[in-house]
Amino acid sequence: MTESIPVSDSVYGPIAAFAGQLAALGVRDVVISPGSRSTPLSLAFHAHPALRTHIQLDERSAGFFALGQAKASGRPSVLICTSGTAAANYLPAVVEANHAFVPMIVCTADRPPELRGWGAGQTIDQVGMYTTNVRWAADLPVPSDWSEPAARLAATRAYESSVGAGRGPVHLNWPLRKPLEPVDGVPVREYPTPDDQLSFVSAPTTDRLGELGAYERGVILVGPDAVAGITPGYRFAEDVAELARALAWPVIGEPMSGMRLHDDVVIASAEHLLKHPIREELRPDVVVKLGGAPTTAPVNQWLEAVQSRHVVLVDGEHRWHDASFTTTEHHAVDANWWVQVSRPAEARGRSGWLDRWQALDTVATAVVDEHLIDGRRSSGRVVRELCAGLPEWGIVMASNSMPPRDLDAFVPAGTRLGFAGNRGAAGIDGITSTALGLATQVDDAVPVVVFTGDLALLHDIGGLLGVERAGQRLTVVCIDNDGGQIFSMLPIHDRIDAADYETIFRTRHGVDLAQLQGLAGIDVTVVDEGDDLPAVLQAASVKTEPGVDLVIVRIDPDHDMAVRRSITTAVGEAING
């Protein structure tokens, strides 16, 4: 799979960081096929004192030369060549490495994106050129647009992809702009080896896990889909909670992680707290990341800003969910196993660190409660009413865009519901159909509720029509604000002409969703300002005949945005006061 990796400032710095990290991980040999476009790669690798460079003029021979080295050493050698057919000449050796499970790291220089497809000399399509013969492939950023931490993390991923389960070649395509020559010499980056400090290990020992537990200021971050299945997710959340109790660490876990079940360790208001300068006080020494990437921006931005000493990514599926490039230690192991073996034999007991997080959480939660109790209905209030109106262990399937963010911001700790969503690619399509499939796999007594926006509902209108035919019962709670609310929370809202914003982003559809009444077993309820939404949900949850209860909650988007901003301001004042 070929990916694009995001972006910082120097040409040689990121390349030197990449080379230095490979050296720290144990790479020793670099095979260079001389060329012009690859000058920065050749010089940076050659300058590193721990790396031996070998010059092979013919790329085809160079590929097999590196293959022979890896067969003898068990370590990947790095191959470096210029752009064009030079890269194609590595293919026979890459194919052999693939089928023989021999590690290899191929670095091909390339023209920058603006020169591709315009007849520039020595330029071919190199992206994904080794197809299924590599374990991982990436078209990297131009080095001047990349950071050294990101380069180190890419080097670690390349190494682990090459030597891990199913060993084999990886391909990194390097677009390079002129001038290619160094200005102030060639920098060298030397890093400790994984045995010297907690850094970039793929198969941790229980001793190393014990070292993590020695830190008082730790945080466990649990994203969606930490384990497969909703019921296993409950069990996993209990195990994580027990680990957190033993370590006296707080847990930041969105509802889809299952962690909101555990009000004694989870910080349910992290979305609100971490928008404020208090986040500097909450700088941990260790962050452990389990499951998928966090949904909301404040958590991701906090993680990137605080620069924790250790950020441990537990990643048995090799998904590498770290778009902030903050990982310092990669544990390519099953999350269930990791949580079990990481639990200390003796609990630490209460700590000032956990107490501080919980005190702030209590303050922020009280502010949020105050803003949702009275006044006109907002999205946050709908979430609270949803939690209040469903029986224990009911399942909420959230669409993408605002619903998962609203769940993260407003589901209280201790809520005994199951939450699900399509957070893999986070598309707006297919939500109702996914919920229908989910409903076929749970007990008929368990109500399944779709929590969606109007646009997501319209994207899968066909899913509604299939519910009755499938013999299932669904409740659909739709926040209808006539268009895309999420764009009002992005910078574009204030940076373009209001008319252009309305036309291009606000996307009012003007569809009266209530007109679906009676179609294919759809029963529509419109919840107006004074109506009792929890009572509507309770009545729907006991129905058993096939069909859909479509509950439409109309929200004024301007009022909704005002409530969100008011909460942000009030939380900041409360925690600083």
VEXKEMI-319586 format. One record per residue (C-alpha): x, y, z; residue in three letters. Coordinates in pm, whole numbers, padded with zeros to 5 digits, always signed. Each point is the difference from the previous one (the first is absolute). Example, Ala and Ser with C-alpha at 12.3 -4.5 7.8 and 13.67 -1.06 7.14 Angstrom:
2
+01230-00450+00780ALA +00137+00344-00066SER 
***
This chain:
577
+00000+00000+00000MET +00144+00336-00101THR -00059+00294+00231GLU +00080+00368+00016SER +00166+00115+00322ILE -00050+00355+00122PRO +00256+00281+00066VAL +00367+00321+00163SER +00307+00197-00078ASP +00341-00117-00127SER +00109-00214-00296VAL +00280-00198+00158TYR -00137+00001+00358GLY -00289-00244-00056PRO +00216-00226-00218ILE +00272-00003+00267ALA -00266-00079+00263ALA -00128-00287-00213PHE +00351-00142-00042ALA +00082+00051+00367GLY -00309-00183+00117GLN +00070-00297-00227LEU +00353-00012+00142ALA -00137+00006+00356ALA -00228-00290-00085LEU +00290-00212-00123GLY +00036+00065-00374VAL +00369-00009-00093ARG +00031-00021-00379ASP -00104+00241-00275VAL +00033-00087-00367VAL +00021+00307-00225ILE -00049+00009-00374SER +00147+00342-00090PRO -00224+00263-00152GLY -00075+00372+00015SER -00356+00020+00132ARG +00092-00228+00291SER +00287+00225+00115THR -00156+00098+00337PRO -00079-00363+00081LEU +00347-00123-00094SER +00182+00271+00195LEU -00217-00026+00312ALA +00034-00377+00028PHE +00371+00006-00083HIS +00064+00261+00270ALA -00139-00212+00283HIS +00286-00165+00193PRO -00196-00318+00081ALA -00088-00074-00363LEU +00223-00173-00258ARG -00058+00115-00356THR +00056-00226-00300HIS +00008+00137-00356ILE -00154-00219-00270GLN -00016+00164-00342LEU -00269-00223-00151ASP -00336+00024+00181GLU -00103-00356-00085ARG +00321-00134+00150SER -00031+00238+00294ALA -00342-00144+00086GLY +00130-00355+00014PHE +00311+00116+00187PHE -00227+00139+00274ALA -00202-00321-00010LEU +00311-00204+00069GLY +00097+00223+00291GLN -00342-00043+00162ALA +00005-00377-00052LYS +00322-00016+00201ALA -00071+00260+00267SER -00378-00024+00047GLY -00007+00379-00009ARG -00136+00214-00284PRO +00252+00184-00212SER -00100+00338-00142VAL -00004+00043-00377LEU +00035+00352-00144ILE -00038+00099-00364CYS -00092+00296-00217THR -00329+00047-00181SER -00131-00163-00318GLY +00100-00343-00125THR +00256-00032+00277ALA -00288-00074+00237ALA -00148-00249-00246ALA +00325-00193-00006ASN -00041-00087+00369TYR -00320-00192-00079LEU +00148-00350-00051PRO +00174+00011+00337ALA -00312+00144+00167VAL -00207-00286-00145VAL +00248-00256+00130GLU +00008+00165+00343ALA -00378-00009+00009ASN -00028-00369-00076HIS +00299-00098+00212ALA -00105+00216+00299PHE +00325+00194+00004VAL +00000+00346+00162PRO +00095+00296-00221MET -00057+00378+00011ILE -00011+00160-00346VAL +00042+00378-00021CYS -00063+00139-00347THR +00060+00365-00081ALA -00268+00167-00209ASP -00091+00328-00160ARG -00220+00222+00217PRO -00375-00015-00068PRO -00006+00315-00215GLU +00233-00163-00256LEU -00180-00332-00027ARG -00207-00050-00315GLY +00151+00298-00184TRP +00274-00166-00200GLY +00283+00077+00243ALA +00308-00206-00074GLY +00058-00329+00181GLN -00351+00007+00144THR -00235-00298+00006ILE -00288-00098+00227ASP +00181-00148+00300GLN -00283+00013+00251VAL -00105-00355+00077GLY +00228-00137-00270MET +00082-00317+00194TYR -00372-00072+00047THR -00073-00302+00222THR +00365-00093+00037ASN +00058+00233+00298VAL -00126-00009+00357ARG -00045+00377+00013TRP +00040+00281-00253ALA -00015+00375+00050ALA +00037+00302-00226ASP +00170+00230+00247LEU -00028+00378+00022PRO +00267+00223-00147VAL +00251+00011+00291PRO -00031+00376+00042SER -00369-00058+00077ASP +00064-00270+00258TRP +00104-00017+00364SER +00282-00198+00153GLU -00231-00179+00250PRO -00221-00110-00291ALA +00307-00121-00190ALA +00114-00202+00302ARG -00341-00157+00035LEU -00006-00086-00372ALA +00342-00164+00039ALA -00128-00204+00293THR -00307-00108-00192ARG +00214-00094-00300ALA +00232-00206+00218TYR -00277-00177+00188GLU -00194-00067-00320SER +00310-00156-00148SER +00110-00219+00294VAL -00333-00072+00170GLY -00246-00278-00064ALA +00020-00090-00370GLY +00340+00159-00056ARG +00071+00157-00335GLY +00077+00318-00196PRO -00146+00346+00052VAL +00008+00295-00240HIS +00041+00367+00085LEU -00019+00243-00291ASN +00182+00329+00068TRP -00103+00306-00208PRO +00294+00240-00001LEU +00025+00359-00127ARG +00306+00180-00120LYS +00239+00117+00130PRO +00107-00345+00108LEU +00339+00092+00141GLU +00052+00077+00371PRO +00058+00363+00097VAL +00157-00033+00346ASP +00131-00354-00008GLY -00188-00325+00048VAL -00171-00032+00339PRO +00020-00321+00202VAL -00267-00116+00242ARG +00095-00263+00256GLU -00262-00149+00231TYR +00014-00248+00288PRO -00069-00359-00087THR -00325-00151+00131PRO +00198-00179+00273ASP +00132+00332+00131ASP -00338+00157+00070GLN -00370-00057-00052LEU -00010+00067-00369SER -00140-00165-00311PHE -00032-00364+00096VAL -00229-00235-00185SER -00014-00298+00235ALA +00013+00119+00361PRO +00094-00226+00288THR -00190-00002+00326THR +00302+00162+00164ASP -00025+00294-00236ARG -00371+00029+00066LEU +00081+00015+00369GLY +00222+00300-00067GLU -00298+00191-00133LEU -00191-00068+00320GLY +00274+00174+00199ALA -00123+00336-00125TYR -00265+00178+00208GLU -00105+00250-00268ARG -00148-00229-00260GLY -00313+00011-00215VAL -00176-00283-00183ILE -00160+00115-00325LEU -00259-00239-00144VAL -00140+00065-00348GLY -00283-00175-00184PRO +00015-00365-00106ASP +00263-00097+00254ALA -00121-00359-00038VAL -00242-00168-00239ALA -00362-00026+00109GLY -00215+00194+00246ILE -00021-00257+00281THR +00375-00076-00013PRO +00041+00377+00013GLY -00177+00008+00335TYR +00239-00262+00137ARG +00302+00180-00141PHE -00115+00329+00153ALA -00025-00172+00340GLU +00356-00129-00035ASP +00127+00347-00097VAL -00185+00151+00296ALA +00165-00250+00235GLU +00341+00089-00144LEU -00074+00372+00044ALA -00110-00055+00361ARG +00319-00192+00077ALA +00219+00270-00158LEU -00213+00291+00128ALA -00004+00144-00351TRP -00296+00175-00161PRO -00160-00141-00314VAL -00105+00216-00293ILE -00247-00217-00182GLY -00273+00099-00240GLU -00333-00186+00018PRO +00088-00236-00288MET +00292-00128+00206SER -00231-00136+00269GLY +00183+00197+00268MET -00291+00228+00093ARG -00135-00295+00198LEU +00262+00065+00269HIS -00060+00331+00174ASP +00277-00049+00256ASP +00286+00028-00250VAL -00132+00149-00325VAL +00024+00374-00068ILE -00323+00065-00187ALA +00061+00373-00048SER +00342-00026-00168ALA -00146+00152-00317GLU -00077+00316+00204HIS +00300+00008+00237LEU +00272-00041-00260LEU -00104+00308-00196LYS +00148+00219+00274HIS +00349+00089+00130PRO -00056-00239+00292ILE +00115-00269-00240ARG +00360+00104+00073GLU -00050-00091+00366GLU -00139-00333-00117LEU +00318-00094-00185ARG +00059-00373+00057PRO +00330-00186-00003ASP -00163-00300-00168VAL -00296-00030-00235VAL -00123-00347-00094VAL -00215-00009-00315LYS -00242-00287-00053LEU -00240-00042-00292GLY -00062+00238-00287GLY +00088+00364-00031ALA -00197+00235+00229PRO -00298+00160-00170THR +00018+00354+00133THR +00260+00264-00079ALA +00071+00127+00357PRO +00132-00338+00112VAL +00222-00039-00306ASN +00124+00359+00028GLN +00079-00045+00369TRP +00198-00315-00069LEU +00204+00180-00265GLU +00052+00315+00209ALA +00109-00149+00332VAL +00286-00210-00146GLN -00016-00277+00258SER +00323-00186+00071ARG -00153-00333-00102HIS -00295-00057-00230VAL -00067-00372-00023VAL -00208-00121-00293LEU -00142-00348+00062VAL -00073-00116-00350ASP -00046-00371-00058GLY -00174+00068-00334GLU +00293+00208-00130HIS -00230+00290-00078ARG +00242+00270+00121TRP -00275+00240+00106HIS +00216+00303+00076ASP -00060+00292-00232ALA +00172+00231+00253SER +00327-00199-00028PHE +00053-00001+00378THR +00056-00374+00053THR +00324-00084+00175THR -00068-00368+00057GLU -00192-00239-00224HIS -00130-00320+00157HIS -00111-00224-00286ALA -00194-00234+00228VAL -00360-00084+00078ASP -00161+00269+00215ALA -00178-00257+00219ASN +00334-00166+00080TRP +00172+00332+00058TRP -00258+00118+00251VAL +00014-00331+00188GLN +00377-00020+00036VAL +00040+00370+00076SER -00205-00011+00317ARG +00236+00037+00299PRO -00005-00260+00274ALA -00075+00271+00257GLU -00222+00299-00055ALA +00160+00342+00042ARG -00292+00142+00197GLY -00144+00346-00041ARG +00223+00270-00145SER -00004+00376-00022GLY +00031-00038-00377TRP -00326-00193-00041LEU -00173+00212+00262ASP +00085+00317-00193ARG -00140-00136-00325TRP -00318-00110+00174GLN -00046+00331+00180ALA +00025+00187-00329LEU -00235-00251-00163ASP -00257+00060+00274THR +00017+00377-00051VAL -00029-00023-00380ALA -00284-00254+00019THR -00197+00231+00230ALA +00042+00287-00247VAL -00120-00217-00289VAL -00298-00122+00204ASP -00101+00356+00080GLU +00001+00099-00367HIS -00208-00300-00109LEU -00272-00009+00264ILE -00191+00314-00091ASP -00073+00196-00312GLY -00059-00107-00357ARG +00102-00344-00114ARG +00357-00037-00126SER +00193-00298-00136SER +00161-00053+00341GLY -00339-00014+00167ARG -00119-00253-00260VAL +00295-00225+00093VAL -00091+00022+00369ARG -00366-00077-00079GLU +00110-00292-00217LEU +00199-00146+00290CYS -00293+00054+00237ALA -00263-00149-00231GLY +00161-00334-00083LEU +00003-00311+00219PRO +00330-00131+00134GLU +00221-00169-00260TRP -00191+00141-00292GLY +00227+00068-00297ILE +00053+00337-00167VAL +00140-00002-00353MET +00134+00347-00083ALA +00034+00143-00347SER +00311+00200-00085ASN +00064+00374+00000SER -00154+00161+00314MET -00172-00297+00178PRO +00319-00177+00121PRO +00142+00334+00110ARG -00320+00080+00186ASP +00008-00339+00170LEU +00359+00060+00108ASP -00085+00344+00136ALA -00327-00079+00176PHE -00039-00369+00097VAL +00040-00006+00381PRO +00235-00236+00177ALA -00180-00305+00132GLY -00237-00023-00299THR -00087-00368-00040ARG -00054-00011-00373LEU +00192-00150-00290GLY +00126+00236-00271PHE +00111-00079-00353ALA +00087+00184-00319GLY +00187-00026-00329ASN +00321+00172+00111ARG +00238-00191-00227GLY -00027+00234-00298ALA -00261+00222+00170ALA -00223+00030-00307GLY -00349+00146+00015ILE -00153-00284-00201ASP -00158-00330+00104GLY -00067+00077+00367ILE -00361-00124+00015THR +00088-00315-00194SER +00289-00070+00236THR -00232+00036+00298ALA -00247-00237-00165LEU +00270-00262-00043GLY +00105+00053+00361LEU -00359-00050+00116ALA -00010-00346-00155THR +00283-00110+00229GLN -00138+00107+00338VAL -00286-00125+00213ASP -00343+00120-00112ASP -00048+00158+00343ALA +00296+00233-00054VAL -00114+00323-00165PRO +00226+00133-00277VAL -00014+00375-00056VAL +00155+00194-00285VAL +00119+00346+00108PHE +00045+00200-00318THR -00008+00334-00170GLY -00232+00082-00284ASP +00264-00019-00274LEU +00123-00341+00114ALA -00360-00123+00011LEU -00057+00116-00357LEU +00323-00169-00110HIS -00143-00337+00105ASP -00369+00049-00055ILE -00007-00345-00159GLY +00108-00146+00332GLY -00328+00116+00155LEU -00197-00177-00270LEU +00169-00333+00077GLY -00075-00017+00374VAL -00355-00138-00023GLU +00100-00244-00273ARG +00282-00131+00222ALA -00249-00066+00281GLY +00180+00237+00239GLN -00091+00297+00218ARG +00208+00320+00000LEU -00040+00333+00169THR +00162+00287-00188VAL +00061+00328+00184VAL +00077+00265-00258CYS +00127+00347+00084ILE -00146+00207-00281ASP +00175+00333-00045ASN -00054+00009-00376ASP +00356-00054-00112GLY +00360-00043+00106GLY +00052+00141+00349GLN +00360-00113+00035ILE +00127+00260-00246PHE -00107+00279+00235SER +00261-00131+00244MET +00281+00019-00254LEU +00209+00308-00091PRO -00164+00021-00345ILE -00318+00129+00168HIS +00162+00333+00083ASP +00241+00032-00291ARG -00220+00013-00307ILE -00298+00201-00111ASP -00317-00103+00184ALA -00188-00065-00323ALA +00278-00225-00128ASP +00004-00184+00332TYR -00375-00063-00023GLU +00025-00124-00358THR +00309-00219+00021ILE +00014-00124+00360PHE -00326+00053+00186ARG -00180-00214-00263THR -00359+00053+00106ARG -00204-00280-00152HIS -00354+00122+00078GLY -00135-00354+00030VAL -00289-00049+00241ASP +00100-00330+00156LEU -00342-00032+00162ALA -00135-00089-00344GLN +00153-00346+00046LEU -00296-00086+00224GLN -00159-00331-00102GLY +00266-00092-00255LEU +00124-00360+00042ALA -00098-00021+00366GLY +00141+00340+00100ILE -00180+00169+00290ASP +00104+00367+00034VAL -00005+00204+00322THR +00104+00365-00012VAL +00128+00113+00340VAL -00069+00368+00051ASP +00143+00226+00267GLU -00236-00097+00282GLY -00024-00369-00079ASP +00140-00275+00222ASP +00270-00172-00208LEU +00093-00264+00264PRO -00366-00107+00016ALA -00012-00032-00379VAL +00312-00218+00007LEU -00130-00216+00285GLN -00321-00066-00194ALA +00193-00089-00315ALA +00238-00235+00182SER -00274-00241+00103VAL -00143-00047-00350LYS +00073-00337-00157THR -00170+00000-00341GLU +00231+00058-00301PRO +00038+00362-00106GLY +00159+00335+00079VAL -00076+00263+00261ASP +00145+00315-00159LEU +00029+00269+00268VAL +00076+00339-00153ILE +00143+00263+00232VAL +00023+00339-00169ARG +00288+00211+00128ILE +00075+00364-00075ASP +00367-00017-00113PRO +00078+00355+00111ASP -00135-00066+00349HIS +00185-00330+00009ASP +00327+00170-00084MET -00064+00267+00262ALA -00047-00267+00266VAL +00325-00172-00099ARG +00193+00326+00020ARG -00160+00092+00329SER +00101-00336+00149ILE +00359+00045-00117THR +00021+00347+00155THR -00168-00104+00326ALA +00221-00309+00045VAL +00310+00214-00049GLY -00119+00250+00261GLU -00096-00273+00248ALA +00326-00195-00011ILE +00212+00315+00012ASN -00204+00155+00277GLY 
***
